[in-house]
Every structure is written in C-alpha cells, then in structure tokens.
Amino acid sequence: MKKIIKITLSIISTIISIAIMIVFGLIVYTEINKEDEKALQILQDGYAKVKEIIYGKEEDNGELDKPQKLDEIIANSGEINRYYYYEQLENYSKIIYNKLLENKENMKTGTYTINFGKTFNKLLEEEGGEEKLQGYYQAAIETYSYDNPEIFYLNPKNMYINIQTTTSKFETKYEVFLNSNKEANYLAKGYNTKEEVDIAEQEIKKVRDEVIASIENKSEYEKIKMIHDYLVDQITYDQSVSKNNIYNIYGALVKKECVCEGYAKAYKYLLDEAKIENVIVIGEGRNSNNETESHAWNYVKLDGAWYAVDVTWDDPVMKGPAYISNKARYKYFLLGSKEISKDHILSSQFIEGGKEYIFPELSEENYKQ
C-alpha cells in the first residue's frame, strides 16, 4: 500500500514539474514573440491548468449560490418577516445587503470600509461587469434603507462601491470595497461621530419602549390604531423641507417634526417592534386641487389581508390649535385598493431608474371591524 502511494505521489510530482516547465518555456517564448497572441493565450491556459492541478478547480468564492445569513434568519424565524423587499433582491445584491447588516455597528463611524474581497470577480470579468455591480449595489442600499428604518444615520449619497483592479500577464483580479471615497464620512447631516449616533439611537429607543409598553396586551387592530394615533398626536409636518432628520425616525420620534417619509419610516419602525407585518410604499399623492407630489405611506397586514395607512394625510397641517374630527383623523386608515387608489398613485421604484419592486396586494375593500 505504501509503495502504491509513493508511486502515485511521484507521478503527481512529475506532472506538476512538467506543467511548470511548459509554462516557463512559454514565458521565454512569449517574451521573444510578444506580438504572438496565440502564444500568450497558450501561456494563460497553461498557467490556469497548473493552478488547477496544484490548488484544485477554483469556485466562484462560494458566495453567489450560498444562502446568506439573513436568508437563514428569515427561514428559521417564527416572527413576522421584517425584510419584505430583501427577498426580492438578486443574489449579488443580497451579498451586499448582508454585509451592510453585519456591519451596522461599525458603520456608525461613517468612515468604516466594508471589504468584499474577490467576491465579485466572476461578475466583473463579464462584459459591463462594473456597471452591473453598481446596479446591484444601488438595489441593495435602497432596499436596506426601506427595510430597516432604524438605520437613520447613513447618507447613501456619500457611500461608494470602489473596485481595485490588479492585472498580470496571466489574469486580472478585482478587490471590491465600500467606503465614503473622498467624502469626509457617509453619515447623515447632523452626525459626525459614532458617539453622536449612539446618543440619538438611545433617544429613539426610549420613545420606542414607551410606545410599545403602552400597547402591551392589546389586539393587533388596537396596536395598529394606537401607534397611528401616537404619531398623529405627536408629530408636526415640516414645511421647510430643509432641516436635518426630517426624512427619518429621529426627526419623527425625537424631534417630533418630519415629512411623509419620516412618518412612514416611524410607523414601520414601531409596527416592526410590535411584530405587525408592514412595508413602506412610495408614489404620488394627489390633493384636492388635482396636484401631485412625491409621497410615502404604509401597507399593513391585518387578519391575513393587506390595507393602506397614510399617517401623514391623517395629520393635516393646521394653523394654530385645532380639533381634528375622527372622519379626518382616520380618513386614510386601513383602506382597501378601491379607496386609496383615488388619490394615491403607486410607484414600483423607490428612486428613478432604480429596482422595480412588487408590493403586497391590497384588499379591495376597506378594513371592517
């Protein structure tokens, strides 16, 4: 038996030696005949064969087809799915999304670099690979933002995918990483350090805990209604559209001032904590003058069906102290598709030219208790 093993090893060693000699012979030949493309191709093929003999066949880093961490969490979780849009992503976008989620704490510095290594080598070898990668990144970051409203402190406009290319005669390798590029950091306006982000996060959690404690032991319907009422009572719609945090949950829950996106994100954030399935949707709203503007609202799942809730439009802008009737306060609460479609025009994209999403199908009729 030992003799057989010895002979086998000797044969393998001989094959490797011959392969290496062929490659080095071709190197000399190619240096003499640099114009000979055929020789160069033979050299590259020979190099690849030697690599395969020594190291085995190279796989695509095992990343593309491997279930991502979040896929496993969703599959094994008995709770609601908080990541509705994540499941609509292509695998490359899922890889990026998972890296963002894994580095949530690190990214509070605004300067942390996420290194993807050679994960995207195969993609970048394709024609138009860099453009495709940018598209996968864009889909990942916008999905991440709308699935996770608690990530209030990032400014995606200051986040960049960078590709470092190393080329040799034999092959081209790509290192991909995410950072702020030439920007000072990728934090949202008003935040410059991790310490500032941590303080803001604690303020948000304090409000969250108070709200969740107030709805304990309530029915799903009561929780949906009480969170809606809390936001209507506490928030003032910002008309300046120039202040910091008006598009996120810090503006909504701590500063008590935001625009429609802040209302929608705050509603999702609190409903997520209450374990009620919901999503943010966007499109246009049409007012009584038949004018349209960009708008955000929510879809909420109750008793197995989906309904629309527009907290922003249930909180009309009033001059001075004023009484809001129940009719006005719940005009856009748990509506079916027939009613909400009269003045809400749904868009399949969060940003122009971005990924197209599939939204939950609404009940045709409004919710009835």
C-alpha positions as CSV (number, residue, x, y, z in Angstrom):
1,M,0.0,0.0,0.0
2,K,2.8,2.4,0.9
3,K,4.5,1.6,-2.3
4,I,1.4,2.5,-4.3
5,I,1.0,5.8,-2.5
6,K,4.7,6.6,-3.1
7,I,4.4,5.8,-6.9
8,T,1.2,8.0,-7.1
9,L,2.9,10.9,-5.4
10,S,5.8,10.5,-7.7
11,I,3.5,10.6,-10.8
12,I,1.7,13.8,-9.5
13,S,5.0,15.5,-8.8
14,T,6.3,14.7,-12.3
15,I,3.1,16.0,-13.9
16,I,3.4,19.3,-11.9
17,S,7.1,19.6,-12.8
18,I,6.3,19.1,-16.5
19,A,3.4,21.6,-16.4
20,I,5.7,24.2,-14.7
21,M,8.4,23.6,-17.3
22,I,5.9,24.1,-20.1
23,V,4.7,27.4,-18.6
24,F,8.2,28.7,-18.1
25,G,9.1,27.6,-21.6
26,L,6.1,29.6,-22.9
27,I,7.1,32.6,-20.8
28,V,10.5,32.7,-22.6
29,Y,8.9,32.1,-26.0
30,T,6.3,34.9,-25.4
31,E,8.9,37.4,-24.3
32,I,10.7,36.7,-27.6
33,N,7.5,36.9,-29.6
34,K,5.4,39.5,-27.7
35,E,3.2,40.0,-30.8
36,D,2.2,36.4,-30.9
37,E,-1.3,36.4,-29.3
38,K,-1.7,32.7,-29.8
39,A,1.4,32.0,-27.7
40,L,0.1,34.4,-25.0
41,Q,-3.2,32.6,-24.9
42,I,-1.4,29.2,-24.6
43,L,0.6,30.6,-21.8
44,Q,-2.5,31.8,-19.9
45,D,-4.2,28.5,-20.5
46,G,-1.2,26.6,-19.2
47,Y,-1.0,28.8,-16.1
48,A,-4.6,28.1,-15.4
49,K,-4.0,24.4,-15.8
50,V,-1.1,24.5,-13.4
51,K,-3.2,26.4,-10.8
52,E,-6.0,23.8,-11.2
53,I,-3.5,20.9,-10.7
54,I,-1.9,22.4,-7.6
55,Y,-4.9,24.2,-6.0
56,G,-7.9,22.4,-7.5
57,K,-10.7,23.9,-9.5
58,E,-11.5,27.4,-8.4
59,E,-15.1,28.0,-7.5
60,D,-16.8,31.4,-7.5
61,N,-15.9,32.0,-3.9
62,G,-19.0,30.0,-2.9
63,E,-20.8,33.3,-2.2
64,L,-23.3,33.6,-5.1
65,D,-25.2,30.3,-4.5
66,K,-24.7,30.1,-0.8
67,P,-27.7,31.1,1.3
68,Q,-26.9,34.4,3.0
69,K,-27.2,34.8,6.8
70,L,-30.4,36.8,6.5
71,D,-32.0,34.2,4.3
72,E,-31.4,31.7,7.1
73,I,-32.8,34.1,9.8
74,I,-36.0,34.6,7.7
75,A,-36.4,30.9,7.1
76,N,-36.0,29.9,10.7
77,S,-37.8,32.8,12.3
78,G,-41.2,32.3,13.8
79,E,-41.8,36.0,13.9
80,I,-43.0,38.3,11.1
81,N,-40.9,39.0,8.1
82,R,-39.4,42.4,8.6
83,Y,-37.4,42.2,5.4
84,Y,-40.1,42.1,2.7
85,Y,-38.1,43.8,0.0
86,Y,-34.9,41.9,0.7
87,E,-36.4,38.8,-0.6
88,Q,-36.9,40.4,-4.0
89,L,-33.2,41.0,-4.5
90,E,-30.9,39.2,-6.8
91,N,-28.1,37.2,-5.1
92,Y,-25.3,39.7,-5.7
93,S,-27.5,42.4,-4.1
94,K,-28.2,40.1,-1.2
95,I,-24.5,39.7,-0.6
96,I,-24.1,43.5,-0.3
97,Y,-27.2,43.9,1.8
98,N,-26.0,41.2,4.3
99,K,-22.6,42.9,4.6
100,L,-24.3,46.2,5.4
101,L,-26.4,44.5,8.0
102,E,-23.4,42.7,9.5
103,N,-21.5,45.9,9.8
104,K,-24.4,48.1,11.1
105,E,-22.5,48.9,14.3
106,N,-19.2,49.6,12.5
107,M,-20.8,51.9,10.0
108,K,-21.9,54.3,12.8
109,T,-18.4,55.8,12.5
110,G,-19.2,57.0,9.0
111,T,-15.7,56.0,7.8
112,Y,-15.6,52.2,8.2
113,T,-14.6,50.4,5.0
114,I,-16.5,47.2,4.1
115,N,-14.2,44.8,2.1
116,F,-15.9,42.3,-0.2
117,G,-12.5,40.8,-1.3
118,K,-12.8,38.9,-4.5
119,T,-16.5,38.0,-4.1
120,F,-17.4,39.7,-7.4
121,N,-14.5,38.5,-9.5
122,K,-16.7,36.4,-11.8
123,L,-19.2,39.2,-12.3
124,L,-16.5,41.8,-13.0
125,E,-15.0,39.5,-15.7
126,E,-18.2,39.8,-17.7
127,E,-18.8,42.5,-20.3
128,G,-20.2,45.5,-18.5
129,G,-19.5,43.9,-15.1
130,E,-18.7,47.2,-13.3
131,E,-22.0,48.7,-14.4
132,K,-23.9,45.6,-13.3
133,L,-22.2,45.7,-9.9
134,Q,-23.2,49.3,-9.5
135,G,-26.8,48.3,-10.3
136,Y,-26.7,45.5,-7.7
137,Y,-25.2,47.9,-5.1
138,Q,-27.9,50.5,-5.8
139,A,-30.7,48.0,-5.4
140,A,-29.1,46.7,-2.1
141,I,-28.7,50.1,-0.5
142,E,-32.2,51.4,-1.3
143,T,-33.7,48.1,-0.1
144,Y,-31.6,48.2,3.0
145,S,-32.8,51.7,3.8
146,Y,-36.6,51.0,3.4
147,D,-36.4,47.6,5.1
148,N,-34.5,49.0,8.1
149,P,-35.8,52.4,9.2
150,E,-33.6,52.2,12.3
151,I,-30.6,52.9,10.1
152,F,-31.4,56.6,10.3
153,Y,-27.8,57.8,10.4
154,L,-26.5,56.9,6.9
155,N,-26.3,59.1,3.9
156,P,-26.3,56.7,0.9
157,K,-25.3,59.6,-1.4
158,N,-21.8,59.6,0.3
159,M,-21.4,55.8,0.0
160,Y,-19.4,54.4,-2.9
161,I,-18.5,51.0,-4.3
162,N,-14.8,51.0,-5.3
163,I,-13.1,48.5,-7.5
164,Q,-9.3,47.9,-7.3
165,T,-8.0,46.0,-10.3
166,T,-4.8,44.1,-10.4
167,T,-3.7,42.9,-13.8
168,S,-0.9,40.5,-14.7
169,K,0.0,38.6,-17.9
170,F,-1.9,35.6,-16.5
171,E,-5.1,37.0,-15.0
172,T,-7.0,40.0,-13.7
173,K,-8.2,40.2,-10.1
174,Y,-10.7,42.6,-8.5
175,E,-10.9,43.8,-4.9
176,V,-14.2,45.5,-4.1
177,F,-14.9,47.7,-1.1
178,L,-17.4,50.2,0.1
179,N,-16.5,53.5,1.8
180,S,-17.0,57.2,1.7
181,N,-14.5,57.7,-1.1
182,K,-13.4,61.4,-1.0
183,E,-16.2,62.5,1.3
184,A,-15.4,63.1,5.0
185,N,-17.9,60.4,6.0
186,Y,-21.1,58.8,4.9
187,L,-23.2,59.9,8.0
188,A,-26.4,61.8,7.6
189,K,-26.3,65.6,8.1
190,G,-26.2,66.4,11.8
191,Y,-24.0,63.5,12.7
192,N,-20.2,63.4,12.7
193,T,-19.1,60.7,15.1
194,K,-20.3,57.3,16.4
195,E,-20.9,58.9,19.8
196,E,-23.4,61.3,18.3
197,V,-25.2,58.4,16.5
198,D,-25.3,56.3,19.7
199,I,-26.9,59.2,21.7
200,A,-29.5,59.7,19.0
201,E,-30.2,56.0,18.9
202,Q,-30.8,55.8,22.7
203,E,-33.2,58.7,22.5
204,I,-35.2,56.9,19.8
205,K,-35.2,53.6,21.8
206,K,-36.5,55.5,24.8
207,V,-39.6,56.7,22.8
208,R,-39.9,53.2,21.2
209,D,-40.0,51.5,24.6
210,E,-42.6,53.9,26.0
211,V,-44.9,53.3,22.9
212,I,-44.5,49.5,22.9
213,A,-45.2,49.4,26.7
214,S,-48.4,51.4,26.2
215,I,-49.8,48.8,23.7
216,E,-48.9,45.7,25.6
217,N,-51.7,43.0,25.7
218,K,-53.7,44.9,23.0
219,S,-55.1,43.3,19.9
220,E,-53.4,43.7,16.6
221,Y,-56.0,46.2,15.4
222,E,-55.6,48.2,18.6
223,K,-51.9,48.2,18.3
224,I,-52.1,49.5,14.6
225,K,-54.6,52.2,15.6
226,M,-52.7,53.3,18.8
227,I,-49.4,53.7,17.0
228,H,-51.2,55.6,14.3
229,D,-52.8,57.9,16.9
230,Y,-49.5,58.4,18.7
231,L,-47.8,59.6,15.5
232,V,-50.7,61.9,14.5
233,D,-50.8,63.4,18.0
234,Q,-47.0,63.9,18.5
235,I,-45.6,64.9,15.1
236,T,-45.9,68.2,13.2
237,Y,-45.5,68.1,9.5
238,D,-42.3,70.0,8.5
239,Q,-43.0,72.5,5.7
240,S,-39.4,73.9,5.4
241,V,-38.0,70.7,3.8
242,S,-34.6,71.9,4.9
243,K,-34.0,70.7,8.5
244,N,-31.9,67.7,9.5
245,N,-33.6,64.4,10.2
246,I,-37.0,65.3,8.6
247,Y,-36.8,62.1,6.4
248,N,-36.0,59.7,9.2
249,I,-37.2,58.3,12.5
250,Y,-35.1,60.6,14.7
251,G,-37.0,63.6,13.3
252,A,-40.3,61.8,13.7
253,L,-39.9,60.3,17.2
254,V,-37.5,62.6,19.0
255,K,-37.7,66.0,17.2
256,K,-41.4,65.4,16.5
257,E,-41.1,67.0,13.1
258,C,-40.8,65.4,9.7
259,V,-42.2,64.9,6.2
260,C,-44.1,62.0,4.8
261,E,-41.1,59.7,4.6
262,G,-40.4,60.3,8.3
263,Y,-44.0,59.4,9.2
264,A,-43.9,56.2,7.1
265,K,-40.5,55.1,8.5
266,A,-41.6,55.8,12.1
267,Y,-44.8,53.8,11.6
268,K,-42.8,50.9,10.1
269,Y,-40.3,51.0,12.9
270,L,-42.9,50.9,15.7
271,L,-45.0,48.3,13.9
272,D,-42.0,46.1,13.4
273,E,-41.3,46.3,17.2
274,A,-45.0,45.4,17.8
275,K,-44.4,42.4,15.5
276,I,-47.0,43.5,12.9
277,E,-46.1,42.9,9.3
278,N,-45.9,46.1,7.2
279,V,-44.0,47.8,4.5
280,I,-43.3,51.4,3.3
281,V,-44.6,52.2,-0.2
282,I,-44.0,55.3,-2.3
283,G,-45.5,57.0,-5.3
284,E,-47.5,60.2,-5.7
285,G,-50.3,61.8,-3.7
286,R,-53.0,63.9,-5.5
287,N,-54.5,66.7,-3.5
288,S,-57.9,68.4,-3.8
289,N,-56.5,70.8,-6.4
290,N,-55.6,67.7,-8.5
291,E,-51.9,68.5,-8.0
292,T,-49.5,65.6,-7.4
293,E,-46.3,65.3,-5.3
294,S,-43.9,62.6,-4.3
295,H,-45.3,60.7,-1.3
296,A,-44.7,57.8,1.1
297,W,-47.2,55.8,3.1
298,N,-47.6,52.2,4.5
299,Y,-49.2,48.9,3.8
300,V,-50.2,46.9,7.0
301,K,-51.2,43.3,7.3
302,L,-54.2,42.6,9.5
303,D,-56.3,39.4,9.8
304,G,-54.5,37.9,6.8
305,A,-55.1,40.8,4.4
306,W,-53.2,44.0,3.5
307,Y,-54.5,47.6,3.9
308,A,-53.1,51.0,3.3
309,V,-52.4,53.5,6.0
310,D,-51.3,57.1,5.4
311,V,-50.4,58.6,8.7
312,T,-49.2,61.8,7.1
313,W,-52.5,62.6,5.5
314,D,-54.4,61.7,8.7
315,D,-52.4,64.5,10.3
316,P,-53.5,67.6,8.3
317,V,-51.5,70.8,8.6
318,M,-53.5,73.2,10.8
319,K,-52.8,76.8,11.7
320,G,-52.8,77.1,15.5
321,P,-54.7,74.8,17.9
322,A,-57.4,73.0,16.1
323,Y,-59.7,70.0,16.6
324,I,-59.3,67.1,14.1
325,S,-62.5,65.2,13.6
326,N,-62.5,61.4,13.6
327,K,-63.5,61.5,10.0
328,A,-60.4,63.4,9.1
329,R,-58.2,61.6,11.6
330,Y,-59.0,58.1,10.1
331,K,-59.7,59.1,6.5
332,Y,-56.6,57.1,5.4
333,F,-56.6,54.4,8.0
334,L,-56.8,50.7,6.8
335,L,-58.0,51.4,3.3
336,G,-58.5,48.9,0.5
337,S,-57.4,49.4,-3.0
338,K,-60.6,50.9,-4.3
339,E,-60.4,53.8,-1.9
340,I,-56.7,54.5,-1.6
341,S,-56.2,54.5,-5.4
342,K,-58.5,57.5,-5.8
343,D,-55.7,59.9,-4.7
344,H,-52.6,57.7,-4.2
345,I,-50.6,56.6,-7.3
346,L,-48.2,53.7,-6.5
347,S,-44.7,53.6,-8.0
348,S,-42.8,50.4,-8.4
349,Q,-39.4,52.2,-7.8
350,F,-38.1,54.0,-4.8
351,I,-35.8,56.1,-7.0
352,E,-36.0,56.9,-10.7
353,G,-34.2,54.2,-12.7
354,G,-33.9,52.0,-9.6
355,K,-35.0,48.5,-8.9
356,E,-38.7,47.7,-9.6
357,Y,-40.4,46.1,-6.5
358,I,-43.5,44.1,-6.1
359,F,-45.8,45.4,-3.4
360,P,-48.3,43.4,-1.3
361,E,-51.7,43.1,-3.0
362,L,-54.2,45.2,-1.1
363,S,-57.6,44.0,0.0
364,E,-60.2,45.5,-2.4
365,E,-62.4,46.8,0.4
366,N,-61.5,48.9,3.5
367,Y,-61.0,47.1,6.8
368,K,-64.1,46.5,8.8
369,Q,-64.0,45.6,12.5
